[in-house]
Amino acid sequence: MNAMIEKIGTLWPELTVLFGACVCLALGLSQRAASRRLIPWAAALALATAVGIAWSASSATGSWSLAVFIKVAVAGIGVLLVMLFEHIPEPPDAAGAPGGGEPAPDSSAGTSPRGEFTALLLFSLAGAMLCAGAEDLVWLFLALELTSLPTYVLVTAVRRHGDAAEAGVKYFFLGALATATFLYGFALIYGATGSTAFDVIRAAVADQRIEYGAATPLMVTGMVLAVLGLCYKIAAVPMHFYAADVYQGAATPVTAVLAFVPKTAGFVGLIAIMGLVQWQLPDTLAWMLWIIAAATMTVGNVLGLLQSNVKRVLAYSSIAHSGYMIVGLLAGVTADPSPLGNGTAAVLFYLVIYGLATVAAFGVLGCLSDSNGIEAQRFDDIAGLAKRQPVLAAILLIAVLSLLGFPLTAGFLGKIYIFGSAVKHQYIWLVVIAVLNSAVSAVYYLRIAGACYFADPARPVHAARTPGPRFAAAAAAAAAVALFVAGGTMIDAARQAAVQVNNPEIADVAEDRGEMERLSAGDWESKRARE
Amino acid sequence: MLNLLNENTLLPLMVFLPLLGGLAMLLLPIRGAGSVRAYALLNTVLTFAAALGATAAFRWTGAGATMQMSSRITWIEPFGLSFSFGVDAISLWLVLLTTFLMPLVVLGSFSAVKDRHREFYVWLLVLEAAMIGTFVATDVIFFYICFEFTLIPLYFLIGVFGSTQRLKAARVFFLYTFTGSMLTFTGVLYVAWWFASGNDGVWSFLIPDLVDAAQQMDPSAQMCVLLALLAGFAVKVPLFPLHTWLPLAHTEAPTAGSVILAGVLLKLGTYGLLRFALPMCPAAVVEAAPAIGVLAVIGILYTALICWVQQDIKKLIAYSSVSHLGFCVLGMFSLNALGVGGSVMYMINHGLSTGALFLCVGMIYERFHTRQMKQMGGLARVMPRWAFFMVFFCLSSVGLPGLNGFVGEFLTLLGTFQSQDVLGIGYAVPAGFGMIFAAIYLLYMVGRVVFGPVCIPRDPAGHERPAPESKSDLPAPQVKDLNLREVATLVPLAVACLWLGLAPNTVLSTLKDPIETLTAAPRREVAKRNANGIPLQTMTSRVRPTEVTSRASTNDPTEQPPEPVYPFVSHRRADNAPEIRDAFTLANQ
């Protein structure tokens, strides 16, 4: 019981976000537009407070843990996502809506923010934050569901369009299938080890190793199913089929959420699952991940080449990025405290970098709509953007360069981190596949940049007047450049978070943080001396 | 202020002056075409001044082989990444070449760029920063960042300011180079990991560290690294058969882009080979040198033949770049001081003369809006000043003794000729035909365009020459010869060409030490092979004059040498060193 109370004591950031969600709901009911306009601010305030609480927790203990890192990252990027929600392009006549429902004049027509959408976003963010603190399979499952369920509603409800309804249905049913898959996996893990608590499972697996030399087949099967189910959340092959349709169908701000929040939750879940076997992956699982990584990168990038819709291109790029991150996961031995050797740290770092670039890219798209209020999503819509909206075009350029991993953007550091870790753990061929893939991805990223800068405007598209999305995109792009120059701090944070993740033995070793610091400090000194 | 401008801050200054200067142009209220041009010119001139300052501060004698003026800006500590600056004589000459070309490029673009001035000059300045950064970096990742980042400005320069097929050219150029350099990136990571695993897991990307680490790899691993490095650098050079992006990019790029592409960017590839490939993987280099030599020779001859049939002057010069860079690679992989020295000379010379040729062609294109040889002729009559420069730079490019092109060409061929243990005569002779072809196609072009019956192309714009009078012997007063600005653009290049042709010693003498350092490892490898009696290839057993005489004394000139390769190879090794020194002094005279 005390443990429970202690655990709840670490949940202040999530509780703040949930409280913010309730406030948003209440504000959304207000008749006065002025109050409703406060909704994004209230949500941003709640998230900023959550960041502050989590950060202070880390500075209190002097080091970063996985939970704190993820909470800060999710809530921080959540602030930007909330700003994107300030402008939801919506056609004035709901002709495309399948139900034929006419917009109620008093509720939310036009650009006035809607409380329930923001609240759902906050719920989803809270779910992703909760994932990070999970120390029990049931907790992890509930947190994953809390992340996903609001997104099903967001996909369907935010945009009144047939595509959105279709996307919502696909997303929900496939999501339910995935949930069933990883739940089945969790059940098998429970069957193999007799508990749902992570530390008990780890002990049981350690016993199995002593007794049988390896984790039992039941345990491995459970892990395989859990990983497959989680592949849906991160949109990895073979659970990637929904991504393009759903990303296209959803309203652009919602697409940004889909590309970041469930993916983060999924990777945190994967990190937790890998932690169950102390990162000594059974061969089956390692090979499966190898194949998933290679296939995900390749499928994402090759299909990305064929798209004519920017949102679909970004959807496939998001699939490809999952592939890169799985490479990091494979190299993710948490016992490795060396700076450029820990794949888990690389994945954590990459998630943030990827999230920023994605928010910037979708933020720019979210700003744009044509005179009918239909949001920009084709190459025609962004053609000649540089001539009409030079700032937005520059942001989009930075975003795609960062996604491409080009120097002078943080994406480059992310690539060094992931590929460096993978090289260190001897996944040379996987790295070769990955770099060739990023060369392929250059084709479609350049198409986006080229459309903005080289083409002439094809259709009349104008930018939203609301400052929110514009500011969010600019902030994300600025952060992507700033992290290139000064990413060292975040890399250190990610490293500390990864070393201590779910791994009591290593935590014991590294518990004496002074020891770790001394180790690394000694390394630096010897290195400097050598220079 | 004086404290800020000491020799340790000069190199970062050279990188950040154009970079921040270019970005500042976006923020500062500089709008009009005139002020934008003046600002860009001022910036590039200041950068050149900084480079001259660096030249003055550089200790040329004694310490030419070591990295000087080093400085370091910490960047990502955990990865061991830093912005480390430093130059040796080779880098410094290339930096001088870059900073020397840039003001001329800016000056030459005044009339070529009609709109979006600000964008043009911002990209140009950013490109300059990236190019300088590539040459002054002593951290591999810093080098890689600059190397890679040259793509973006040029992508925009070609894509926005190029001619009709610019979109395709920009895309092909970017993708080709990016794909190659991603593989290079993998190779670098691999070497860095190798270093880290032998160094308690502490990563470093400093060039000396990685060179040390890579030299200890076994030959097969070195071969992988070499292939990875080649993937990036050979595309950039470009080495046959990876040259297909170049003609398109060159032809479609605006004049400024072509000049920079030929003048500096191609050199990034050869510089990378020299700085990384040779010292990092000596065993693999020696192993692969014959194959690379063959590719270089094929490139020289094949593209020279392509040049011969070109009708588009700009395309002709673009292909000639591929042919010329083949000499550069050939000289480099001869692995002796002569060849590599000639190769570095070639880099500088090619930058000057081909850059100048592109400027000349650009001036013609501005006037006539065509570059087809068929449509013009006898321009010496109507544009005597232009004709003078055109002929001058063509001769420099052909390799007329007394002009700069000759020095590099002669030395690379001599180096190849003498490196019997690596390349040898079998490579030098066909490559020599490349020189002849170069004379043929360039002089053919000159004969066609500059001399012969006057033929002024019909100008689509129409205002300069309203009446089409083809094949008329009358001078056409409507065609304007070069104005003062254009002459001022070309004169410095001509002076530099003449100076390097008459006194190559100024450069050559400084190159000796750094080249010794860079080629020491491959030379050791060659010596090791010779000592073990492994003939590299059949070419090795070709007869040299000295052997002919020695064998003649045994009265058995026809028979193949019965004795093992070992003795006469060691004899050759012994007499090689003085020969090289002789040749250096010879070349300097």
Interface residues (C-beta under 8 A of the other chain):
Chain A: S338 P339 L340 G341 L401 F406 P407 L408 F412 L413 K415 I416 Y417 F419 G420 V423 K424 I428 V431 V432 V435 L436 S438 A439 A442 V443 L446 G450 Y453 F454 V485 G487 G488 I491 D492 R495 D523 W524 S526 K527 E531
Chain B: W75 I76 E77 P78 F79 G80 L81 I141 Y144 I145 C146 E148 F149 I152 Y155 F156 G159 V160 R166 L167 A170 R171 F174 L175 F178 T179 M182 L183 F185 T186 L189 Y190 A192 W193 A196 S197 N199 D200 G201 V202 W203 S204 L206
